[in-house]
Amino acid sequence: MIRLHIILAILLFGFFSCNIDEEEIYTGRELQYQLFPGSEFDFSGVATVRELIRGGVELQIQLEGQKSNDIYYYPAHLHFGEASEAGANMAYMLNPVDARALLSITSFRYLTDGTEMNFERFSDFNGHIKIHLAEDGPEYQVILALGNVGSNT
């Protein structure tokens, strides 16, 4: 019986240690931005930006819409300027959105132009997010969801 209690105590300690370690990567500050349908496809969602203790930010995209059972990824980009601006330059290539979970998580500290990104700078950032149907070809022009972030909201 004592052995069972010791094993249970070790398991509980391990469980709570993992949860504490996971939570310690964030400072607790976060921002959320709405993502809206960008075409006839019915996708919307939320982009959540969290401040990382080690510096930089984590950007999570959670879409709502038709999930897929197939392994497929929708390209996602952080762009400079407002979503209504045609041909806006890419600020950062985000991890693609998994079509099965409709989820993407990207951590970064520097934009493509070398600008260091932190939580304060992101909240003042003049930018937007776009999620494309495909990596290239005509379907690249199809925007599944988009939304302004930072100072554009």
KEKERO-193797 format. One record per residue: y, x, z negated of N, C-alpha, C in turn; residue in three letters. Coordinates in steps of 0.1 Angstrom, whole numbers, plus 5000, padded with zeros to 4 digits. Last residue first. Layout:
N
YXZYXZYXZALA...
REM end
This chain:
153
547749365357547149235352548249155345THR548449615364548549515374548049375369ASN547949815346549349755346549449645356SER544549755345545649835340546949755340GLY543349585375543149645362544449725358VAL542349315396543349415392543049465378ASN539249275413540249235403541149345399GLY536449135431537549225429538449175418LEU533349095448534249065437535349175436ALA532449145474531749045466532649005455LEU533749195505534049215491533349105483ILE532849335534532649215526532749255512VAL532949585546534249505545534049385537GLN530349655547531149725537532449645536TYR529249525568529049455555529849525544GLU529549695590530449575588530349515575PRO529050025573528849925584529749805582GLY528050085539528750115552528550005562ASP527149975515527650105515528450135527GLU527849625510527049735515527849865514ALA529549455495528249405498527349525503LEU531549595469531249575483529849525484HIS533949545445532549555447532149505461ILE536849695433536249625443534749655443LYS539649705411538149725413537749645424ILE542849865409541949755410540549795412HIS545949985393544749995401543949865402GLY547850175376548150085387546950075396ASN547350215341546950245355547250135364PHE547750165315548950175323548650195338ASP545150175305545850055303547150045311SER544550435312543850325319544650195317PHE546050585294546350595308545750475316ARG544750515270546150475272546550475287GLU542150625275542350485273543750435275PHE542350855303541950825289542350675287ASN541951085328541950945325541550935310MET543651325347542851295336543051155331GLU543651355382544351305371543351275359THR542251435405542351525394543051475381GLY541751235423542951325425543151425414ASP539651095412539451175424540551275427THR540051125376540051055389539851145400LEU538051205348539051245358538951155370TYR536251085332537351145325538451185335ARG533750825329534550925336535750965328PHE530850625332531750705323532450805331SER529750315342530250445346531150505335THR527550065349528150135338528550275343ILE526849745362527149885365527849945353SER524849465370525449545360525749685365LEU523049275379524449255382525249335372LEU520349315378521049285365522449245367ALA519849345406518849275397519549225384ARG521749495418521649355422520749275413ALA523849715401522349685403522249535406ASP526649855414526149735406524649705410VAL527050215413526850085420526349975410PRO529550385395528150365397527950225403ASN532650435414531850395402530450385405LEU534750665424533550595429532750565417MET538250635420536950685415535850605420TYR540350565437540650645426539350705419ALA540850535472539850525461540250615449MET543750365485542850485483541950465471ASN543850055503544150135491543250255489ALA543649885525543450025527543850115515GLY545949635514544949675523544849835524ALA546549505483546949615492545749645501GLU545549325464546049275476546449375487SER544949485442543849435450544349375463ALA547349755439546849615436545749575446GLU546550105432547349995437546649855434GLY543450275437544850285433545450155439PHE540150155427541150195437542550205431HIS536850205420538150195414539150245424LEU534050045434535050155435536250105426HIS530650005442531749965434532750085433ALA527949875462528949985459530149925451PRO525049735449526349705455527349815452TYR521649795455522849825447524149805456TYR518349675450519549695459520749715450TYR515249575448516049695444517149715454ILE514949215444514849345452515649455446ASP515648995431514449065426514249195433ASN519148935423518048965433516849025426SER521448675413520648805411519548815421LYS524348525421522948525424522348665422GLN526548565392526248525406524748535408GLY528648785375527948665375527748615389GLU528649135366528949025375528148905371LEU530149365347529049265346529449145355GLN530849695345531049575353529849485351ILE532449925324531249845326531649725334GLN533550235319533850115326532550045329LEU534650455295533450395301533850265307GLU536750745295536550595293535150565299VAL537851035277537550955289537250815285GLY536351155247537351155257536951085269GLY534451115227534551255233535651265244ARG534750845223535150935213535351075218ILE535950635249534950715244535450815233LEU537050305252537450435249536250515243GLU535950085278535850125264536350275263ARG536549805297536849955296536849985281VAL534849575317535149615303535349765303THR535149325339535149465338535649505324ALA533349035348534249105338534049255339VAL533148805376532648885364533748935356GLY531648665405532848685397532348775385SER530448545436530348645425531648655418PHE529448395461529948345448529648445437ASP530748485492529748505482530248465469PHE533048475508532248345506531048355496GLU534948695487534548645500533748515497SER535548765462536348825472535948785486GLY535848625429535248625442536148685453PRO537148845404537148725411536448735424PHE537148965371536848995385536648865392LEU539249035344538548945352538348995366GLN538949285319539649245331538749145339TYR539449415287538649345296539549285307GLN539349715266540049615274539149545284LEU538849855234538449815247539349715253GLU538150075207539150015215538549975229ARG536050205195536250065191537349995199GLY535250445203536350445193536550305187THR531850525209533050445212534050455200TYR529650645199530150705211531550635215ILE528450525177529450635175529950695187GLU526550345185527850285183528950405181GLU524350505187524850445199526250395197GLU523950585160524250685170524850625183ASP523250335149524450405144524850505155ILE520850285162521950195163523250255159ASN519250495152519550475167520750385169CYS519250435125519850565129520150555144SER517750195124519150195121519950325125PHE515250305132515950195139517350195136PHE514650495112514850535126515550425134GLY514550325090515550435090515750475105PHE512350165097513650105095514750215096LEU510350375097510650295109512050225108LEU510350455071510650545081511050475094ILE509650215057510950275054511350375065ALA507050185068508050085070509450145068LEU505750415057505850395071506950295075ILE506050345029506650465035506850455050ILE504550115028505950105025506650235030HIS501950215034502650115043504150105041LEU501550385012501650445026502350345036ARG501250204992502450294992502650355006ILE498850085000500050005000501350095000MET
REM end
